[in-house]
Amino acid sequence: MSDSVFPTPSAAPVLLALDTATERLHIALVAGEAVHAQDLPGGAQASATLLPACQALLDAAGLRWADVDAIAFGSGPGAFTGLRTACSVTQGLALGLDCPVIVLDTLMAVAEDARQRACAADPQACPPGQTLWVLQDARMDELYVAAFTWNGQSWQATEGPALWPLSEPLRRWAEAAPGTVRLCGNALRQCAQALAGLPEALCLPDGAQAVPSGAALAALATQAWRAGRRVDAALALPRYVRDKVAQTTAERAAAAQA
């Protein structure tokens, strides 16, 4: 089904956005100018708690499932099980509600959350033209990485999602001058020991705490809705960057010995 099949976007849509690509479950309900969000335990619990959590947001807003204009989901990259959960739930809801899907970039949502956090303290922390690199822990000594440039209104992808060895940021930026590179993402916190050689000035303030939060998902989903970036549920697919999902027993033993 093409985008033209869907009705012209309304000015005040009801959008449900969700992301289960990380260890947390992030969901948001956009109802006009109001945003209702939740941050819940993810992982194995996500599939059991996702739909009840969405229902709770609708109840809090006084809305019904029939009021939802579109479902947005974080397509990754991220945890394989989480990506499949978000995609399957999104497809099922969209088919049942006969509404379109908005495909979001999980790493872009992390960048947006980092921008919101930094700009809450300093409105000039992320000026137009600023490029932000997102570093997310991908386990197995690897990182999910992408770069986005802020144009003052929205993010533009400048480096598509890729899988880097944990040593790559140090190779690139250990000698980088402050202001030339800005970084965010949970790898700055979860892989702090391995990335300790990165100059602290390269990190966006509070950027290590950035997540694909409900507020960030809501902002990206609203922008996508206004731009008419909607697809049929059948075209809502996870974004995989890694083919290998786990280490073998021998690889785990070798890593532990090292």
Summary of the structure (lengths in Angstrom):
residues: 258
radius of gyration: 18.5
end to end distance: 51.7
largest distance: 58.9
contacts: 874
relative contact order: 0.19
helix: 39%
strand: 24%
